[in-house]
Amino acid sequence: MNARPPSLKRALIVKPMLIQFATLTMMLSVILLVFMRMSSNVAYTEETITGVIAQSIVRHADGRMTLRPTPGLARLRAETPGLWFVAEDDRGRNVTLGQVPPPYAHFGGALHRLSYMQIRDRAPPYGLSAVIRQEVSPAGKLTILAHGKLTELTVSILIASNLFSILVIVLLALVSLVVTPWIVRRSLAGVNRIAEEAGRIDAHRRGWRLGEHQVPTEILPLVRAVNDVLRRLDEGYERQRRFIASAAHELRTPIAILRIKVDGADEAATRSLGSDVHRLANLAEQLLDLQRLDVAREQADVDLVSLVTRVAAELAPLLIAADRTIEVVIVEPRTICGDAGPIERVLTNLVQNAIEHGGRHVIVRVLGHGFEVEDDGIGIPIEERKRVFEPFHRLKPRSTGAGLGLNLVRQVVELHGGRVSILAAPVNGTVVRVEFLDR
């Protein structure tokens, strides 16, 4: 079983996103571990006490600040017997409550220069744990250093307090999930266009090249290599086409001369070569037909009845000489749009093929937008009905034909947007049906 080819989009989208998610997960895990480490066995002073303290401070007319009893302050003192604080305005004037620890004595006069700080002890009973915050009070803007009710900082509180960081990480993950595929799709748009152009290349569209516009730099060498291959194929095909056309044209004159001499010979043995000369002339015409397929022709209305009747009349002497008969049956007369010359060659090849490989009676039916040629020969095996359209393929190795007739038939019919198929005759023999595009 063939291995699945590697996906460029998978390499550019899935793998980077997995790496990004793994990195984000590691970052989040490290942050949580740090928070848990910081919060283990550590008590902090609740920051909300500074707001309560600020509302209990008033200023007198002479600028002094004093405390006034408030329900909030009374509650704090009841919850924390060891409550203490220092409140200082922008001019260094302050008011205190409780026993301020000596390590904070030097904060006096400079406290208003601070904005925010959370101070904690190394070990219980955490008497030095304190918080510094700026608050607005009835006495004006104050900076408060306070020690009050203690609380342990749990992981949930840490996560909630760092919710912004978590939101940033989640947002980054979502952006990566949406933006990365969009960027990759835009980057590979040129590759998809190249794939569509490559899918339109066939044997009948020579001169086609893949566009290099908006192709990624990494893919550009491949596109140029493919274009170079297409150029070499076109050059080789053109040389082959010129050779076939030249050879076929050069053969027509000596073959015509040979036919005249054979037909006018007195010896019976020489005249018996007429069939061989005819096959040689037919091969030259088939080679010219190969060259004519590349020449654009004008489309016109083609009367299938007139065309079939004309071909049957032209081939009648050949059938009589071969002791064969031909019958034309008009099932549905119709006019199609196409090139009369190549279509006439299609019918001629089919009738000649039926004469050479079929039975003794050939029937040509006009079927609306197509026709069919039936013979009463031995027929074509089912497994060979597609292969006979391949160039130079023969049912019999020693067959006198070159194996080009049916291949030319298929090419002409496909150029007209139609199809050709081989069916079994009702009794025995073969039916070759040609159907053109209904325009």
KAFEN-V603499 format. One record per residue. RES is the residue in one letter. PHI is phi in whole degrees, -180 to 180 (* if undefined). OMEGA is omega in degrees with one decimal (none if undefined). D_FIRST is the distance of its C-alpha to the first C-alpha in whole Angstrom. Layout:
res:RES phi:PHI omega:OMEGA d_first:D_FIRST
res:RES phi:PHI omega:OMEGA d_first:D_FIRST
This chain:
res:M phi:* omega:-178.3 d_first:0
res:N phi:-70 omega:177.7 d_first:4
res:A phi:-71 omega:179.5 d_first:6
res:R phi:-69 omega:-178.9 d_first:9
res:P phi:-65 omega:-179.9 d_first:12
res:P phi:-66 omega:-179.6 d_first:15
res:S phi:-99 omega:177.6 d_first:18
res:L phi:-69 omega:178.9 d_first:21
res:K phi:-65 omega:178.2 d_first:23
res:R phi:-63 omega:-179.3 d_first:22
res:A phi:-68 omega:-175.9 d_first:23
res:L phi:-91 omega:-177.1 d_first:26
res:I phi:-112 omega:-171.5 d_first:27
res:V phi:-66 omega:-175.7 d_first:25
res:K phi:-63 omega:176.5 d_first:26
res:P phi:-60 omega:-179.8 d_first:29
res:M phi:-67 omega:176.5 d_first:30
res:L phi:-62 omega:178.3 d_first:29
res:I phi:-65 omega:179.3 d_first:31
res:Q phi:-64 omega:179.7 d_first:34
res:F phi:-65 omega:177.9 d_first:34
res:A phi:-64 omega:178.8 d_first:34
res:T phi:-65 omega:179.2 d_first:37
res:L phi:-64 omega:178.0 d_first:39
res:T phi:-63 omega:177.9 d_first:38
res:M phi:-64 omega:179.3 d_first:39
res:M phi:-62 omega:179.8 d_first:42
res:L phi:-64 omega:178.8 d_first:43
res:S phi:-64 omega:179.1 d_first:43
res:V phi:-64 omega:179.3 d_first:45
res:I phi:-61 omega:180.0 d_first:48
res:L phi:-65 omega:178.4 d_first:48
res:L phi:-64 omega:178.3 d_first:48
res:V phi:-64 omega:178.4 d_first:51
res:F phi:-61 omega:-179.9 d_first:53
res:M phi:-65 omega:178.4 d_first:53
res:R phi:-67 omega:-179.1 d_first:54
res:M phi:-68 omega:-173.1 d_first:57
res:S phi:-90 omega:-175.5 d_first:58
res:S phi:-71 omega:175.6 d_first:58
res:N phi:56 omega:-179.9 d_first:62
res:V phi:-123 omega:177.7 d_first:63
res:A phi:-113 omega:-178.6 d_first:66
res:Y phi:-123 omega:173.7 d_first:66
res:T phi:-78 omega:179.4 d_first:69
res:E phi:-63 omega:-176.3 d_first:69
res:E phi:-75 omega:-176.5 d_first:69
res:T phi:-70 omega:-176.1 d_first:70
res:I phi:-69 omega:-177.4 d_first:74
res:T phi:-66 omega:177.1 d_first:75
res:G phi:-67 omega:178.1 d_first:75
res:V phi:-66 omega:179.8 d_first:77
res:I phi:-63 omega:-178.1 d_first:79
res:A phi:-60 omega:-178.3 d_first:80
res:Q phi:-73 omega:179.7 d_first:81
res:S phi:-97 omega:-176.8 d_first:84
res:I phi:-108 omega:178.2 d_first:85
res:V phi:-127 omega:-179.5 d_first:88
res:R phi:-118 omega:177.2 d_first:90
res:H phi:-85 omega:-178.5 d_first:94
res:A phi:-64 omega:-179.8 d_first:96
res:D phi:-83 omega:177.1 d_first:97
res:G phi:96 omega:179.1 d_first:93
res:R phi:-70 omega:177.8 d_first:93
res:M phi:-113 omega:178.1 d_first:90
res:T phi:-137 omega:178.0 d_first:90
res:L phi:-93 omega:172.5 d_first:88
res:R phi:-121 omega:-178.7 d_first:89
res:P phi:-69 omega:175.9 d_first:88
res:T phi:-130 omega:178.1 d_first:85
res:P phi:-58 omega:-179.5 d_first:83
res:G phi:-66 omega:-179.7 d_first:80
res:L phi:-67 omega:178.3 d_first:82
res:A phi:-63 omega:179.3 d_first:83
res:R phi:-65 omega:178.4 d_first:80
res:L phi:-61 omega:-178.3 d_first:79
res:R phi:-68 omega:178.3 d_first:82
res:A phi:-74 omega:-178.9 d_first:81
res:E phi:-73 omega:-175.4 d_first:78
res:T phi:-129 omega:178.7 d_first:78
res:P phi:-59 omega:-178.9 d_first:81
res:G phi:-90 omega:-179.0 d_first:80
res:L phi:-63 omega:172.0 d_first:80
res:W phi:-148 omega:177.0 d_first:81
res:F phi:-162 omega:173.1 d_first:80
res:V phi:-130 omega:177.2 d_first:81
res:A phi:-117 omega:-173.3 d_first:81
res:E phi:-133 omega:177.4 d_first:82
res:D phi:-92 omega:-175.1 d_first:83
res:D phi:-68 omega:180.0 d_first:82
res:R phi:-98 omega:176.7 d_first:86
res:G phi:88 omega:176.8 d_first:85
res:R phi:-80 omega:-174.4 d_first:87
res:N phi:-140 omega:174.0 d_first:86
res:V phi:-138 omega:-174.8 d_first:87
res:T phi:-126 omega:173.9 d_first:85
res:L phi:-146 omega:177.3 d_first:85
res:G phi:79 omega:-177.7 d_first:85
res:Q phi:-92 omega:179.0 d_first:85
res:V phi:-76 omega:-179.1 d_first:83
res:P phi:-60 omega:-179.6 d_first:81
res:P phi:-55 omega:-178.9 d_first:83
res:P phi:-58 omega:-178.8 d_first:79
res:Y phi:-99 omega:-177.5 d_first:79
res:A phi:-64 omega:-176.5 d_first:83
res:H phi:-76 omega:177.6 d_first:82
res:F phi:-73 omega:-177.0 d_first:80
res:G phi:-60 omega:-179.0 d_first:83
res:G phi:84 omega:-179.8 d_first:84
res:A phi:-120 omega:-175.5 d_first:81
res:L phi:-64 omega:-176.4 d_first:79
res:H phi:-68 omega:178.5 d_first:79
res:R phi:-83 omega:-179.2 d_first:77
res:L phi:-94 omega:-179.0 d_first:74
res:S phi:-116 omega:-176.8 d_first:71
res:Y phi:-152 omega:176.6 d_first:69
res:M phi:-162 omega:173.9 d_first:68
res:Q phi:-120 omega:-176.1 d_first:67
res:I phi:-111 omega:-179.9 d_first:69
res:R phi:-135 omega:177.5 d_first:68
res:D phi:-85 omega:174.0 d_first:69
res:R phi:-81 omega:-175.0 d_first:67
res:A phi:-148 omega:176.5 d_first:69
res:P phi:-58 omega:8.4 d_first:71
res:P phi:-90 omega:175.8 d_first:73
res:Y phi:60 omega:178.8 d_first:72
res:G phi:-71 omega:179.5 d_first:75
res:L phi:-94 omega:178.6 d_first:74
res:S phi:-63 omega:-176.5 d_first:71
res:A phi:-154 omega:179.1 d_first:72
res:V phi:-134 omega:176.3 d_first:71
res:I phi:-118 omega:177.8 d_first:72
res:R phi:-148 omega:174.2 d_first:72
res:Q phi:-93 omega:-178.3 d_first:74
res:E phi:-134 omega:173.9 d_first:75
res:V phi:-105 omega:-176.5 d_first:78
res:S phi:-125 omega:173.7 d_first:81
res:P phi:-59 omega:178.6 d_first:84
res:A phi:-90 omega:-179.1 d_first:85
res:G phi:110 omega:-178.2 d_first:83
res:K phi:-76 omega:-177.6 d_first:80
res:L phi:-131 omega:170.3 d_first:79
res:T phi:-110 omega:-171.9 d_first:77
res:I phi:-116 omega:170.5 d_first:77
res:L phi:-109 omega:-172.1 d_first:76
res:A phi:-141 omega:171.9 d_first:76
res:H phi:-125 omega:-177.5 d_first:75
res:G phi:-147 omega:-177.1 d_first:75
res:K phi:-63 omega:-178.6 d_first:73
res:L phi:-97 omega:176.8 d_first:70
res:T phi:-143 omega:176.0 d_first:66
res:E phi:-87 omega:-177.8 d_first:63
res:L phi:-86 omega:-178.6 d_first:60
res:T phi:-81 omega:-179.0 d_first:57
res:V phi:-62 omega:-179.4 d_first:53
res:S phi:-63 omega:178.0 d_first:54
res:I phi:-66 omega:178.6 d_first:57
res:L phi:-64 omega:179.4 d_first:55
res:I phi:-63 omega:179.0 d_first:52
res:A phi:-64 omega:-179.7 d_first:54
res:S phi:-71 omega:178.3 d_first:56
res:N phi:-112 omega:-178.7 d_first:53
res:L phi:-60 omega:-179.9 d_first:52
res:F phi:-60 omega:179.4 d_first:52
res:S phi:-63 omega:179.3 d_first:49
res:I phi:-65 omega:178.4 d_first:47
res:L phi:-63 omega:178.1 d_first:47
res:V phi:-64 omega:-179.9 d_first:46
res:I phi:-65 omega:179.2 d_first:43
res:V phi:-64 omega:179.0 d_first:42
res:L phi:-63 omega:178.2 d_first:43
res:L phi:-63 omega:178.2 d_first:41
res:A phi:-64 omega:179.4 d_first:38
res:L phi:-66 omega:177.8 d_first:38
res:V phi:-62 omega:178.3 d_first:39
res:S phi:-62 omega:-178.9 d_first:36
res:L phi:-65 omega:-176.4 d_first:34
res:V phi:-94 omega:-172.1 d_first:35
res:V phi:-75 omega:-176.3 d_first:36
res:T phi:-58 omega:177.1 d_first:33
res:P phi:-60 omega:179.8 d_first:31
res:W phi:-64 omega:179.4 d_first:33
res:I phi:-63 omega:-178.6 d_first:34
res:V phi:-66 omega:179.1 d_first:30
res:R phi:-62 omega:177.2 d_first:30
res:R phi:-65 omega:-179.4 d_first:33
res:S phi:-68 omega:-178.1 d_first:32
res:L phi:-96 omega:179.7 d_first:29
res:A phi:-60 omega:177.8 d_first:31
res:G phi:-64 omega:178.5 d_first:31
res:V phi:-67 omega:177.8 d_first:28
res:N phi:-63 omega:178.4 d_first:27
res:R phi:-66 omega:177.9 d_first:30
res:I phi:-62 omega:179.1 d_first:29
res:A phi:-63 omega:177.9 d_first:25
res:E phi:-66 omega:178.8 d_first:28
res:E phi:-65 omega:-179.9 d_first:30
res:A phi:-63 omega:179.2 d_first:27
res:G phi:-68 omega:-179.8 d_first:26
res:R phi:-92 omega:179.8 d_first:29
res:I phi:-79 omega:173.8 d_first:29
res:D phi:-147 omega:-174.0 d_first:29
res:A phi:-68 omega:-176.3 d_first:31
res:H phi:-97 omega:-178.8 d_first:34
res:R phi:-124 omega:178.7 d_first:34
res:R phi:-79 omega:-175.6 d_first:35
res:G phi:87 omega:-178.8 d_first:37
res:W phi:-79 omega:177.6 d_first:35
res:R phi:-131 omega:177.0 d_first:34
res:L phi:-77 omega:179.4 d_first:32
res:G phi:-72 omega:-179.1 d_first:35
res:E phi:-104 omega:-178.8 d_first:35
res:H phi:-75 omega:177.7 d_first:37
res:Q phi:61 omega:175.5 d_first:36
res:V phi:-89 omega:178.4 d_first:33
res:P phi:-56 omega:-178.0 d_first:32
res:T phi:-57 omega:-178.4 d_first:33
res:E phi:-70 omega:-178.1 d_first:30
res:I phi:-93 omega:-174.4 d_first:28
res:L phi:-58 omega:177.8 d_first:31
res:P phi:-59 omega:178.3 d_first:31
res:L phi:-66 omega:179.5 d_first:27
res:V phi:-63 omega:179.5 d_first:29
res:R phi:-66 omega:177.5 d_first:32
res:A phi:-65 omega:177.6 d_first:30
res:V phi:-65 omega:177.8 d_first:28
res:N phi:-62 omega:178.4 d_first:32
res:D phi:-66 omega:176.6 d_first:33
res:V phi:-63 omega:178.5 d_first:30
res:L phi:-61 omega:178.6 d_first:31
res:R phi:-64 omega:-179.9 d_first:35
res:R phi:-66 omega:177.4 d_first:34
res:L phi:-65 omega:177.8 d_first:32
res:D phi:-62 omega:179.0 d_first:35
res:E phi:-64 omega:179.0 d_first:38
res:G phi:-66 omega:178.7 d_first:36
res:Y phi:-65 omega:-179.9 d_first:36
res:E phi:-64 omega:176.5 d_first:40
res:R phi:-63 omega:179.2 d_first:41
res:Q phi:-64 omega:-179.0 d_first:39
res:R phi:-63 omega:178.9 d_first:41
res:R phi:-64 omega:179.4 d_first:44
res:F phi:-65 omega:-179.3 d_first:44
res:I phi:-64 omega:-179.9 d_first:43
res:A phi:-64 omega:-179.3 d_first:46
res:S phi:-65 omega:-179.2 d_first:48
res:A phi:-63 omega:-179.4 d_first:47
res:A phi:-64 omega:179.0 d_first:48
res:H phi:-65 omega:-179.7 d_first:51
res:E phi:-66 omega:-178.2 d_first:52
res:L phi:-78 omega:-172.9 d_first:51
res:R phi:-62 omega:-177.6 d_first:53
res:T phi:-65 omega:178.9 d_first:57
res:P phi:-64 omega:178.1 d_first:57
res:I phi:-68 omega:178.2 d_first:55
res:A phi:-63 omega:178.0 d_first:58
res:I phi:-65 omega:-179.7 d_first:60
res:L phi:-64 omega:179.8 d_first:59
res:R phi:-64 omega:-179.9 d_first:59
res:I phi:-62 omega:-178.1 d_first:62
res:K phi:-69 omega:179.5 d_first:63
res:V phi:-69 omega:-179.5 d_first:61
res:D phi:-65 omega:-177.9 d_first:63
res:G phi:-96 omega:-178.3 d_first:66
res:A phi:-73 omega:178.1 d_first:66
res:D phi:-83 omega:-177.1 d_first:69
res:E phi:-77 omega:179.2 d_first:67
res:A phi:-65 omega:-179.2 d_first:64
res:A phi:-64 omega:179.5 d_first:62
res:T phi:-69 omega:179.9 d_first:61
res:R phi:-65 omega:179.4 d_first:61
res:S phi:-68 omega:177.5 d_first:58
res:L phi:-79 omega:-177.2 d_first:56
res:G phi:-58 omega:-179.4 d_first:56
res:S phi:-66 omega:178.3 d_first:53
res:D phi:-68 omega:177.7 d_first:51
res:V phi:-64 omega:178.6 d_first:53
res:H phi:-63 omega:178.7 d_first:52
res:R phi:-64 omega:178.2 d_first:48
res:L phi:-66 omega:177.2 d_first:49
res:A phi:-65 omega:179.2 d_first:50
res:N phi:-65 omega:177.9 d_first:48
res:L phi:-63 omega:178.5 d_first:45
res:A phi:-63 omega:178.5 d_first:47
res:E phi:-66 omega:178.3 d_first:47
res:Q phi:-65 omega:176.6 d_first:43
res:L phi:-64 omega:176.0 d_first:43
res:L phi:-67 omega:177.3 d_first:45
res:D phi:-62 omega:176.6 d_first:43
res:L phi:-59 omega:179.5 d_first:40
res:Q phi:-71 omega:-177.7 d_first:42
res:R phi:-69 omega:-178.8 d_first:44
res:L phi:-61 omega:-178.0 d_first:41
res:D phi:-86 omega:-177.5 d_first:41
res:V phi:-95 omega:-179.7 d_first:44
res:A phi:-68 omega:-179.3 d_first:45
res:R phi:-121 omega:179.3 d_first:47
res:E phi:-80 omega:178.2 d_first:49
res:Q phi:-85 omega:179.7 d_first:49
res:A phi:-149 omega:177.5 d_first:51
res:D phi:-72 omega:-179.5 d_first:52
res:V phi:-120 omega:177.0 d_first:51
res:D phi:-83 omega:-176.3 d_first:53
res:L phi:-65 omega:179.9 d_first:51
res:V phi:-63 omega:-180.0 d_first:54
res:S phi:-65 omega:-178.5 d_first:56
res:L phi:-64 omega:-179.2 d_first:53
res:V phi:-64 omega:179.9 d_first:52
res:T phi:-62 omega:-179.0 d_first:55
res:R phi:-66 omega:179.7 d_first:56
res:V phi:-64 omega:179.3 d_first:53
res:A phi:-62 omega:179.4 d_first:54
res:A phi:-68 omega:-179.7 d_first:57
res:E phi:-68 omega:-177.2 d_first:56
res:L phi:-91 omega:-177.9 d_first:54
res:A phi:-55 omega:178.8 d_first:57
res:P phi:-60 omega:179.7 d_first:58
res:L phi:-66 omega:178.9 d_first:55
res:L phi:-67 omega:179.1 d_first:54
res:I phi:-63 omega:179.2 d_first:58
res:A phi:-64 omega:-178.9 d_first:58
res:A phi:-92 omega:-179.7 d_first:55
res:D phi:59 omega:178.1 d_first:56
res:R phi:-122 omega:177.5 d_first:54
res:T phi:-126 omega:178.4 d_first:55
res:I phi:-132 omega:-178.7 d_first:53
res:E phi:-132 omega:178.2 d_first:54
res:V phi:-109 omega:-179.2 d_first:53
res:V phi:-120 omega:179.2 d_first:53
res:I phi:-100 omega:178.6 d_first:53
res:V phi:-84 omega:178.8 d_first:52
res:E phi:-150 omega:179.4 d_first:52
res:P phi:-69 omega:-177.2 d_first:53
res:R phi:-157 omega:174.3 d_first:52
res:T phi:-107 omega:178.9 d_first:52
res:I phi:-116 omega:178.1 d_first:48
res:C phi:-103 omega:-178.9 d_first:48
res:G phi:-179 omega:179.4 d_first:46
res:D phi:-105 omega:-172.6 d_first:47
res:A phi:-62 omega:-176.4 d_first:50
res:G phi:-59 omega:179.0 d_first:49
res:P phi:-60 omega:179.9 d_first:45
res:I phi:-66 omega:177.1 d_first:45
res:E phi:-65 omega:178.1 d_first:48
res:R phi:-66 omega:177.2 d_first:46
res:V phi:-60 omega:-178.7 d_first:43
res:L phi:-65 omega:179.0 d_first:46
res:T phi:-61 omega:179.3 d_first:47
res:N phi:-62 omega:-178.7 d_first:44
res:L phi:-66 omega:179.3 d_first:43
res:V phi:-67 omega:178.3 d_first:46
res:Q phi:-62 omega:178.7 d_first:46
res:N phi:-66 omega:178.0 d_first:43
res:A phi:-66 omega:178.9 d_first:44
res:I phi:-65 omega:-173.7 d_first:47
res:E phi:-77 omega:-174.2 d_first:46
res:H phi:-114 omega:-176.6 d_first:43
res:G phi:-96 omega:-178.1 d_first:44
res:G phi:-94 omega:-174.2 d_first:47
res:R phi:-103 omega:-176.9 d_first:51
res:H phi:-129 omega:-178.8 d_first:51
res:V phi:-117 omega:178.4 d_first:49
res:I phi:-120 omega:175.4 d_first:49
res:V phi:-114 omega:-178.6 d_first:49
res:R phi:-112 omega:173.0 d_first:49
res:V phi:-95 omega:-173.0 d_first:49
res:L phi:-121 omega:177.5 d_first:47
res:G phi:66 omega:-177.2 d_first:48
res:H phi:-88 omega:177.9 d_first:45
res:G phi:-179 omega:179.1 d_first:44
res:F phi:-152 omega:176.9 d_first:45
res:E phi:-142 omega:179.7 d_first:43
res:V phi:-118 omega:-177.6 d_first:44
res:E phi:-117 omega:174.1 d_first:44
res:D phi:-126 omega:-179.3 d_first:45
res:D phi:-113 omega:179.7 d_first:46
res:G phi:-83 omega:-176.6 d_first:44
res:I phi:-83 omega:177.5 d_first:41
res:G phi:87 omega:179.1 d_first:39
res:I phi:-113 omega:178.6 d_first:35
res:P phi:-57 omega:-177.6 d_first:32
res:I phi:-58 omega:-176.7 d_first:30
res:E phi:-70 omega:-179.0 d_first:27
res:E phi:-103 omega:-170.7 d_first:29
res:R phi:-71 omega:174.9 d_first:30
res:K phi:-94 omega:-176.4 d_first:28
res:R phi:-71 omega:-178.0 d_first:28
res:V phi:-65 omega:178.5 d_first:31
res:F phi:-85 omega:177.3 d_first:31
res:E phi:-76 omega:-178.6 d_first:30
res:P phi:-63 omega:175.5 d_first:32
res:F phi:68 omega:176.5 d_first:34
res:H phi:-88 omega:-179.9 d_first:32
res:R phi:-127 omega:175.5 d_first:34
res:L phi:-70 omega:179.0 d_first:34
res:K phi:-117 omega:-177.3 d_first:37
res:P phi:-55 omega:-176.4 d_first:36
res:R phi:-98 omega:179.4 d_first:40
res:S phi:-63 omega:-177.8 d_first:40
res:T phi:-78 omega:-179.4 d_first:43
res:G phi:-75 omega:179.7 d_first:41
res:A phi:-93 omega:179.9 d_first:39
res:G phi:79 omega:-178.8 d_first:36
res:L phi:-108 omega:-171.9 d_first:37
res:G phi:-59 omega:-177.2 d_first:39
res:L phi:-69 omega:176.6 d_first:36
res:N phi:-65 omega:176.9 d_first:34
res:L phi:-66 omega:177.6 d_first:38
res:V phi:-58 omega:-178.2 d_first:38
res:R phi:-64 omega:-178.3 d_first:35
res:Q phi:-64 omega:-179.2 d_first:35
res:V phi:-65 omega:-178.2 d_first:39
res:V phi:-64 omega:179.2 d_first:38
res:E phi:-66 omega:176.1 d_first:35
res:L phi:-65 omega:176.9 d_first:38
res:H phi:-91 omega:179.4 d_first:40
res:G phi:75 omega:-179.1 d_first:37
res:G phi:-108 omega:179.0 d_first:37
res:R phi:-147 omega:178.3 d_first:35
res:V phi:-128 omega:-177.9 d_first:35
res:S phi:-141 omega:-179.6 d_first:34
res:I phi:-115 omega:-179.4 d_first:35
res:L phi:-126 omega:175.6 d_first:36
res:A phi:-85 omega:177.8 d_first:38
res:A phi:-70 omega:-178.6 d_first:41
res:P phi:-56 omega:-179.9 d_first:43
res:V phi:-103 omega:171.5 d_first:45
res:N phi:-153 omega:-177.3 d_first:43
res:G phi:103 omega:-173.2 d_first:42
res:T phi:-134 omega:173.6 d_first:40
res:V phi:-122 omega:174.5 d_first:40
res:V phi:-106 omega:-174.7 d_first:39
res:R phi:-108 omega:178.1 d_first:39
res:V phi:-115 omega:-179.7 d_first:40
res:E phi:-124 omega:-179.3 d_first:40
res:F phi:-98 omega:-179.1 d_first:41
res:L phi:-67 omega:178.2 d_first:41
res:D phi:-81 omega:-176.6 d_first:43
res:R phi:-109 omega:none d_first:45
